[in-house]
Amino acid sequence: MMDPRNVVIFGASGGIGRALVEAYAGKAAVESVHAVSRGGNAAFAIDPSAEDKISQHQADITSESDLEALAAQVGTPDMVILATGILTDPDTGLTPEKSYRQQDMAAFEQVFRINTFGPALVAKHFLGRMPREGRCVFAALAARVGSISDNGLGGWHAYRASKAALCMLMRNYAIEVARKNRDAICVCLHPGTVDTALSAPFQSNVPDGKLFTPEYCAQCLISVIAGLKSHDSGKQFDWAGKEVPA
């Protein structure tokens, strides 16, 4: 499968986002990588010959004015990846709920704002700028715990619900976009448990060999994306390319 030419990656300052920027910038066929973060100044470990491919942008995915301005700067991207998300926040005391008794409106609003509403706004401003013909990919990091049929443990109410909602949105986008470009692909991706700030509080429970480096995760996700077909649009796949049930 051909590599993309014009890539936009949100969450470029995070572990997975940074690794994706570095990996795509290192591909010969990729002409430009737009690295988007709230700070707009992420540091990348990249071969000097590929540095000119990377353009850094400052934007908040929950700000429509930021996204509207950014969309006007990136041309016609044939790949957009949202490597964003929140599970905990020490500043607000956000942690996954173990019981329905711990549910809190402020926590729901914070989690859904970043995990669901932000990606929805990115879709609003970027899906229409992607090619009307030929293969293009709009992808967002979801999570296996967002699968309703795979949920056998319960808990983590806000996070699970926000990721399940994201998968539903992606299914909606897949249906709508296919009416204009049958080769367009909209998918959610489960990256596994990656050694990043998001998973740090929970890494002690990860089985041996199941805690991935961001670099390994990025290569896995890139491989999965490269192998996707138009009939995969609207679904969720894990880092190994296996479909995650809805």
C-alpha positions as CSV (number, residue, x, y, z in Angstrom):
1,M,0.0,0.0,0.0
2,M,1.3,3.4,-0.9
3,D,2.4,5.8,1.9
4,P,0.5,9.1,2.3
5,R,1.9,12.3,1.0
6,N,0.4,15.0,3.3
7,V,-0.1,13.9,7.0
8,V,-1.7,15.7,9.9
9,I,-1.1,14.3,13.4
10,F,-2.9,15.7,16.4
11,G,-1.3,15.1,19.8
12,A,2.2,15.5,18.4
13,S,3.7,16.2,21.8
14,G,2.5,13.0,23.4
15,G,4.4,9.7,23.3
16,I,2.4,8.0,20.5
17,G,1.9,11.2,18.5
18,R,5.5,12.1,18.6
19,A,6.6,8.7,17.4
20,L,4.1,8.8,14.6
21,V,5.4,12.2,13.4
22,E,9.0,10.8,13.5
23,A,8.1,7.7,11.6
24,Y,6.1,9.3,8.9
25,A,8.6,12.1,8.4
26,G,11.2,9.3,7.8
27,K,9.3,7.8,4.9
28,A,10.5,8.9,1.5
29,A,7.1,9.1,-0.1
30,V,5.8,11.5,2.6
31,E,6.1,15.1,1.6
32,S,4.8,16.9,4.6
33,V,3.9,16.1,8.2
34,H,1.8,18.7,10.2
35,A,2.5,18.1,13.8
36,V,-0.3,19.6,15.9
37,S,-0.1,20.1,19.7
38,R,-1.4,22.6,22.3
39,G,2.1,24.0,22.7
40,G,3.2,23.9,19.1
41,N,6.8,23.2,20.1
42,A,7.2,19.4,20.4
43,A,10.8,18.0,20.2
44,F,11.4,15.3,17.6
45,A,14.3,12.9,17.1
46,I,14.5,12.9,13.4
47,D,17.2,12.6,10.7
48,P,18.2,16.1,9.7
49,S,17.4,15.3,6.1
50,A,13.7,14.9,7.1
51,E,13.4,17.9,9.4
52,D,12.1,20.2,6.6
53,K,9.0,17.9,6.2
54,I,7.7,18.7,9.6
55,S,5.6,21.8,10.2
56,Q,4.6,22.5,13.8
57,H,1.2,24.0,14.6
58,Q,-0.4,25.1,17.9
59,A,-4.0,24.2,18.3
60,D,-6.5,22.9,20.8
61,I,-8.8,20.2,19.4
62,T,-11.7,21.6,21.5
63,S,-11.4,25.1,20.0
64,E,-13.2,25.5,16.7
65,S,-11.4,28.8,15.9
66,D,-8.1,27.0,16.3
67,L,-9.2,24.1,14.1
68,E,-10.7,26.4,11.4
69,A,-7.4,28.4,11.2
70,L,-5.3,25.2,11.1
71,A,-7.4,23.6,8.4
72,A,-6.7,26.5,6.1
73,Q,-3.0,25.9,6.5
74,V,-2.6,22.2,5.8
75,G,-3.7,21.9,2.2
76,T,-5.4,18.6,1.2
77,P,-4.2,16.0,3.7
78,D,-4.6,12.4,2.7
79,M,-4.1,11.2,6.3
80,V,-5.3,12.7,9.6
81,I,-4.5,10.9,12.8
82,L,-5.8,11.9,16.3
83,A,-3.3,10.6,18.9
84,T,-5.1,12.4,21.7
85,G,-6.9,11.4,24.8
86,I,-7.3,11.6,28.6
87,L,-7.7,9.1,31.3
88,T,-6.4,10.8,34.4
89,D,-5.5,14.4,35.4
90,P,-3.7,15.1,38.7
91,D,-4.6,18.8,38.4
92,T,-8.4,18.1,38.6
93,G,-8.2,14.8,40.5
94,L,-9.6,12.9,37.5
95,T,-9.2,9.1,37.9
96,P,-11.2,6.2,36.4
97,E,-14.3,5.3,38.4
98,K,-14.5,1.9,40.1
99,S,-18.2,2.3,40.8
100,Y,-21.2,4.2,39.6
101,R,-21.2,5.9,43.0
102,Q,-18.0,7.7,42.0
103,Q,-19.5,9.3,38.8
104,D,-19.1,13.0,38.7
105,M,-20.4,15.6,36.2
106,A,-17.1,17.5,36.0
107,A,-15.2,14.3,35.2
108,F,-17.6,13.3,32.5
109,E,-17.4,16.7,30.9
110,Q,-13.6,16.7,31.0
111,V,-13.2,13.2,29.6
112,F,-15.8,13.6,26.8
113,R,-14.6,17.0,25.9
114,I,-11.1,15.6,25.0
115,N,-11.9,12.0,24.0
116,T,-15.1,12.6,22.0
117,F,-16.0,16.2,21.3
118,G,-12.6,17.3,20.3
119,P,-12.2,14.5,17.6
120,A,-15.7,15.3,16.4
121,L,-14.7,18.9,15.8
122,V,-11.5,17.8,14.0
123,A,-13.7,15.7,11.8
124,K,-16.0,18.7,11.1
125,H,-13.1,20.9,9.9
126,F,-10.8,18.3,8.2
127,L,-12.9,15.6,6.6
128,G,-14.1,18.0,3.9
129,R,-10.6,18.9,3.1
130,M,-9.5,15.4,2.3
131,P,-9.4,14.1,-1.3
132,R,-12.7,13.4,-3.0
133,E,-11.2,10.5,-4.9
134,G,-8.4,8.0,-4.1
135,R,-7.4,6.5,-0.8
136,C,-7.3,8.7,2.3
137,V,-7.5,7.9,6.0
138,F,-9.0,9.6,9.0
139,A,-8.0,7.8,12.2
140,A,-8.4,8.3,15.9
141,L,-7.0,6.4,18.9
142,A,-9.8,4.7,20.8
143,A,-9.5,1.8,23.2
144,R,-10.6,-1.8,23.6
145,V,-12.3,-0.8,26.9
146,G,-14.7,1.3,24.7
147,S,-16.0,-2.0,23.2
148,I,-19.5,-2.7,24.6
149,S,-19.5,-6.4,23.8
150,D,-16.0,-6.9,25.1
151,N,-16.7,-5.3,28.5
152,G,-16.7,-7.9,31.2
153,L,-15.2,-5.9,34.1
154,G,-17.3,-2.7,34.3
155,G,-16.0,0.5,35.9
156,W,-14.1,3.3,34.2
157,H,-17.5,4.7,33.2
158,A,-16.5,8.1,31.7
159,Y,-13.5,6.8,29.8
160,R,-15.3,3.7,28.4
161,A,-18.3,5.7,27.4
162,S,-16.3,8.4,25.7
163,K,-14.4,5.9,23.6
164,A,-17.5,4.0,22.7
165,A,-19.1,7.3,21.6
166,L,-16.0,8.0,19.6
167,C,-16.3,4.7,17.8
168,M,-20.0,5.5,17.0
169,L,-19.0,8.8,15.6
170,M,-16.4,7.2,13.4
171,R,-19.0,4.8,12.0
172,N,-21.2,7.8,11.2
173,Y,-18.3,9.5,9.4
174,A,-17.5,6.4,7.4
175,I,-21.0,6.2,6.1
176,E,-21.2,9.9,5.2
177,V,-17.7,10.2,3.6
178,A,-18.2,7.1,1.5
179,R,-21.0,8.9,-0.4
180,K,-18.4,11.3,-1.8
181,N,-15.3,9.0,-1.9
182,R,-15.7,5.3,-1.8
183,D,-12.0,4.9,-1.1
184,A,-12.0,7.0,2.0
185,I,-11.4,5.2,5.3
186,C,-12.5,6.4,8.8
187,V,-11.3,4.1,11.6
188,C,-10.6,3.9,15.3
189,L,-7.3,2.4,16.5
190,H,-6.6,0.6,19.8
191,P,-2.8,1.1,20.4
192,G,-2.5,-1.4,23.3
193,T,-0.9,-0.3,26.5
194,V,1.9,2.1,25.7
195,D,4.6,3.5,28.0
196,T,3.2,7.1,28.1
197,A,1.9,9.4,30.7
198,L,-1.7,8.2,30.1
199,S,-0.9,4.6,31.1
200,A,1.7,5.4,33.8
201,P,-0.6,5.0,36.8
202,F,-1.7,1.6,35.7
203,Q,1.5,0.0,34.3
204,S,2.1,-2.2,37.3
205,N,-0.9,-4.4,36.2
206,V,0.4,-4.9,32.7
207,P,1.5,-8.4,31.8
208,D,5.1,-8.9,30.8
209,G,5.7,-8.1,27.2
210,K,2.4,-6.1,26.8
211,L,3.8,-2.7,27.7
212,F,4.8,-1.2,24.3
213,T,7.3,1.6,23.6
214,P,5.8,4.5,21.7
215,E,8.1,3.8,18.8
216,Y,7.0,0.1,18.6
217,C,3.3,1.2,18.8
218,A,3.7,3.7,16.1
219,Q,5.2,1.2,13.7
220,C,2.4,-1.2,14.5
221,L,-0.3,1.4,13.9
222,I,1.4,2.5,10.6
223,S,1.4,-1.1,9.4
224,V,-2.3,-1.5,10.3
225,I,-3.3,1.7,8.6
226,A,-1.3,0.8,5.5
227,G,-3.2,-2.5,5.2
228,L,-6.7,-1.1,5.6
229,K,-9.3,-1.4,2.8
230,S,-12.4,0.6,2.1
231,H,-14.6,-2.1,3.6
232,D,-12.7,-1.6,6.9
233,S,-14.0,1.9,7.2
234,G,-16.1,2.6,10.3
235,K,-14.5,-0.1,12.4
236,Q,-11.9,-0.3,15.2
237,F,-8.6,-2.3,14.9
238,D,-5.9,-3.0,17.5
239,W,-2.2,-2.6,17.0
240,A,-2.0,-6.1,15.6
241,G,-4.6,-5.5,12.9
242,K,-7.4,-7.4,14.6
243,E,-10.8,-5.9,14.6
244,V,-12.1,-4.9,18.0
245,P,-15.8,-5.7,18.4
246,A,-18.3,-2.9,18.8
